[in-house]
Amino acid sequence: MRRRSTARADRARRTAPAAVDRICGFVRDCAFDGERARIALRVRVEVRIARWERRAGG
C-alpha cells in the first residue's frame, strides 16, 4: 500500500514540472498576471500534495 502510493507520488512529481510549464505558458498567452497565477498554482499543488501525504498515512 505504502509502496504504491509512493510510486504514484513519484510519478506525479515527475509529471508536475511539465504541467506547470504548460500552465505558465497558457497563463502568459492569455496575458494574465503571471505572478498571481503562479502563487495560486503553487497553493493548489501544495494542497494536493498534502492530501496525498495524508492518504499515504504520512
OpenMM code with the backbone's topology and positions (N, CA, C; nanometers):
from openmm import Vec3, app, unit

residues = "MET ARG ARG ARG SER THR ALA ARG ALA ASP ARG ALA ARG ARG THR ALA PRO ALA ALA VAL ASP ARG ILE CYS GLY PHE VAL ARG ASP CYS ALA PHE ASP GLY GLU ARG ALA ARG ILE ALA LEU ARG VAL ARG VAL GLU VAL ARG ILE ALA ARG TRP GLU ARG ARG ALA GLY GLY".split()
positions = [
    Vec3(0.0836, -0.1202, 0.0000),
    Vec3(0.0000, 0.0000, 0.0000),
    Vec3(0.0876, 0.1260, 0.0000),
    Vec3(0.1810, 0.1275, 0.0952),
    Vec3(0.2690, 0.2440, 0.1048),
    Vec3(0.3555, 0.2575, -0.0211),
    Vec3(0.4029, 0.1435, -0.0709),
    Vec3(0.4881, 0.1483, -0.1890),
    Vec3(0.4103, 0.2024, -0.3096),
    Vec3(0.2851, 0.1569, -0.3232),
    Vec3(0.2065, 0.2005, -0.4386),
    Vec3(0.1819, 0.3514, -0.4343),
    Vec3(0.1430, 0.4031, -0.3177),
    Vec3(0.1154, 0.5461, -0.3096),
    Vec3(0.2447, 0.6266, -0.3287),
    Vec3(0.3587, 0.5716, -0.2832),
    Vec3(0.4861, 0.6400, -0.3045),
    Vec3(0.5175, 0.6458, -0.4532),
    Vec3(0.4935, 0.5361, -0.5235),
    Vec3(0.5182, 0.5328, -0.6675),
    Vec3(0.4292, 0.6348, -0.7375),
    Vec3(0.3030, 0.6442, -0.6928),
    Vec3(0.2123, 0.7410, -0.7540),
    Vec3(0.2612, 0.8835, -0.7273),
    Vec3(0.3073, 0.9100, -0.6072),
    Vec3(0.3580, 1.0431, -0.5747),
    Vec3(0.4826, 1.0738, -0.6573),
    Vec3(0.5713, 0.9751, -0.6738),
    Vec3(0.6917, 0.9952, -0.7550),
    Vec3(0.6538, 1.0266, -0.8993),
    Vec3(0.5558, 0.9526, -0.9520),
    Vec3(0.5120, 0.9758, -1.0893),
    Vec3(0.4541, 1.1166, -1.1015),
    Vec3(0.3732, 1.1564, -1.0032),
    Vec3(0.3135, 1.2901, -1.0054),
    Vec3(0.4224, 1.3968, -0.9985),
    Vec3(0.5240, 1.3721, -0.9160),
    Vec3(0.6320, 1.4692, -0.9021),
    Vec3(0.7094, 1.4820, -1.0336),
    Vec3(0.7245, 1.3697, -1.1056),
    Vec3(0.7944, 1.3753, -1.2344),
    Vec3(0.7126, 1.4511, -1.3375),
    Vec3(0.5815, 1.4315, -1.3385),
    Vec3(0.4987, 1.4931, -1.4421),
    Vec3(0.4623, 1.6376, -1.4069),
    Vec3(0.4737, 1.6760, -1.2802),
    Vec3(0.4312, 1.8099, -1.2389),
    Vec3(0.5044, 1.9229, -1.3123),
    Vec3(0.6405, 1.9204, -1.3252),
    Vec3(0.7071, 2.0339, -1.3899),
    Vec3(0.6556, 2.0615, -1.5302),
    Vec3(0.6311, 1.9562, -1.6085),
    Vec3(0.5803, 1.9758, -1.7443),
    Vec3(0.4432, 2.0428, -1.7399),
    Vec3(0.3585, 1.9977, -1.6467),
    Vec3(0.2256, 2.0561, -1.6347),
    Vec3(0.2353, 2.2024, -1.5935),
    Vec3(0.3253, 2.2310, -1.4992),
    Vec3(0.3421, 2.3701, -1.4544),
    Vec3(0.3898, 2.4565, -1.5704),
    Vec3(0.4878, 2.4064, -1.6481),
    Vec3(0.5366, 2.4825, -1.7633),
    Vec3(0.4238, 2.5089, -1.8614),
    Vec3(0.3422, 2.4074, -1.8865),
    Vec3(0.2321, 2.4217, -1.9816),
    Vec3(0.1327, 2.5261, -1.9314),
    Vec3(0.0998, 2.5182, -1.8015),
    Vec3(0.0027, 2.6127, -1.7450),
    Vec3(0.0604, 2.7536, -1.7452),
    Vec3(0.1886, 2.7678, -1.7084),
    Vec3(0.2505, 2.9006, -1.7078),
    Vec3(0.2546, 2.9572, -1.8491),
    Vec3(0.2794, 2.8711, -1.9478),
    Vec3(0.2772, 2.9161, -2.0868),
    Vec3(0.1382, 2.9623, -2.1264),
    Vec3(0.0376, 2.8875, -2.0847),
    Vec3(-0.1013, 2.9232, -2.1121),
    Vec3(-0.1343, 3.0566, -2.0470),
    Vec3(-0.0892, 3.0734, -1.9224),
    Vec3(-0.1151, 3.1986, -1.8499),
    Vec3(-0.0504, 3.3155, -1.9234),
    Vec3(0.0739, 3.2964, -1.9695),
    Vec3(0.1419, 3.4031, -2.0440),
    Vec3(0.0647, 3.4366, -2.1715),
    Vec3(0.0198, 3.3336, -2.2429),
    Vec3(-0.0515, 3.3562, -2.3680),
    Vec3(-0.1808, 3.4332, -2.3439),
    Vec3(-0.2446, 3.4090, -2.2311),
    Vec3(-0.3709, 3.4761, -2.2013),
    Vec3(-0.3491, 3.6121, -2.1361),
    Vec3(-0.2224, 3.6513, -2.1194),
    Vec3(-0.1888, 3.7828, -2.0648),
    Vec3(-0.2471, 3.8042, -1.9259),
    Vec3(-0.2474, 3.6989, -1.8463),
    Vec3(-0.2875, 3.7136, -1.7066),
    Vec3(-0.1706, 3.7703, -1.6268),
    Vec3(-0.1968, 3.8020, -1.5009),
    Vec3(-0.0893, 3.8397, -1.4098),
    Vec3(-0.0156, 3.7111, -1.3732),
    Vec3(0.1015, 3.6887, -1.4323),
    Vec3(0.1721, 3.5614, -1.4175),
    Vec3(0.2080, 3.5283, -1.2734),
    Vec3(0.2500, 3.6293, -1.1975),
    Vec3(0.2923, 3.6026, -1.0596),
    Vec3(0.1754, 3.5553, -0.9748),
    Vec3(0.0612, 3.6224, -0.9874),
    Vec3(-0.0560, 3.5830, -0.9095),
    Vec3(-0.0994, 3.4410, -0.9475),
    Vec3(-0.0967, 3.4111, -1.0766),
    Vec3(-0.1353, 3.2781, -1.1227),
    Vec3(-0.0388, 3.1726, -1.0678),
    Vec3(0.0907, 3.2056, -1.0648),
    Vec3(0.1906, 3.1099, -1.0161),
    Vec3(0.1675, 3.0818, -0.8676),
    Vec3(0.1345, 3.1856, -0.7918),
    Vec3(0.1082, 3.1660, -0.6483),
    Vec3(-0.0141, 3.0767, -0.6304),
    Vec3(-0.1206, 3.1040, -0.7059),
    Vec3(-0.2426, 3.0240, -0.6946),
    Vec3(-0.2132, 2.8789, -0.7307),
    Vec3(-0.1327, 2.8585, -0.8360),
    Vec3(-0.0980, 2.7228, -0.8784),
    Vec3(-0.0188, 2.6519, -0.7698),
    Vec3(0.0765, 2.7231, -0.7075),
    Vec3(0.1590, 2.6621, -0.6028),
    Vec3(0.0713, 2.6201, -0.4846),
    Vec3(-0.0228, 2.7065, -0.4470),
    Vec3(-0.1124, 2.6725, -0.3361),
    Vec3(-0.1915, 2.5475, -0.3709),
    Vec3(-0.2445, 2.5409, -0.4922),
    Vec3(-0.3248, 2.4259, -0.5334),
    Vec3(-0.2416, 2.2987, -0.5305),
    Vec3(-0.1176, 2.3063, -0.5800),
    Vec3(-0.0302, 2.1886, -0.5812),
    Vec3(0.0016, 2.1450, -0.4389),
    Vec3(0.0284, 2.2427, -0.3501),
    Vec3(0.0610, 2.2076, -0.2112),
    Vec3(-0.0568, 2.1398, -0.1432),
    Vec3(-0.1775, 2.1871, -0.1699),
    Vec3(-0.2964, 2.1242, -0.1116),
    Vec3(-0.3069, 1.9807, -0.1598),
    Vec3(-0.2832, 1.9599, -0.2897),
    Vec3(-0.2933, 1.8249, -0.3458),
    Vec3(-0.1873, 1.7336, -0.2848),
    Vec3(-0.0638, 1.7829, -0.2697),
    Vec3(0.0437, 1.7017, -0.2110),
    Vec3(0.0084, 1.6661, -0.0671),
    Vec3(-0.0449, 1.7631, 0.0081),
    Vec3(-0.0835, 1.7360, 0.1471),
    Vec3(-0.1897, 1.6272, 0.1515),
    Vec3(-0.2823, 1.6307, 0.0568),
    Vec3(-0.3877, 1.5287, 0.0525),
    Vec3(-0.3256, 1.3918, 0.0252),
    Vec3(-0.2309, 1.3860, -0.0698),
    Vec3(-0.1648, 1.2579, -0.0994),
    Vec3(-0.0924, 1.2053, 0.0231),
    Vec3(-0.0218, 1.2950, 0.0940),
    Vec3(0.0542, 1.2518, 0.2116),
    Vec3(-0.0389, 1.1992, 0.3195),
    Vec3(-0.1533, 1.2657, 0.3392),
    Vec3(-0.2495, 1.2172, 0.4382),
    Vec3(-0.3003, 1.0796, 0.3993),
    Vec3(-0.3300, 1.0631, 0.2691),
    Vec3(-0.3828, 0.9348, 0.2223),
    Vec3(-0.2789, 0.8242, 0.2392),
    Vec3(-0.1503, 0.8591, 0.2200),
    Vec3(-0.0437, 0.7593, 0.2330),
    Vec3(-0.0118, 0.7314, 0.3804),
    Vec3(-0.0739, 0.8074, 0.4700),
    Vec3(-0.0500, 0.7858, 0.6122),
    Vec3(0.0770, 0.8534, 0.6612),
    Vec3(0.1283, 0.9495, 0.5821),
    Vec3(0.2498, 1.0168, 0.6237),
    Vec3(0.2190, 1.1580, 0.6640),
] * unit.nanometer
topology = app.Topology()
chain = topology.addChain("A")
for resn in residues:
    res = topology.addResidue(resn, chain)
    for name in ("N", "CA", "C"):
        topology.addAtom(name, app.Element.getBySymbol(name[0]), res)
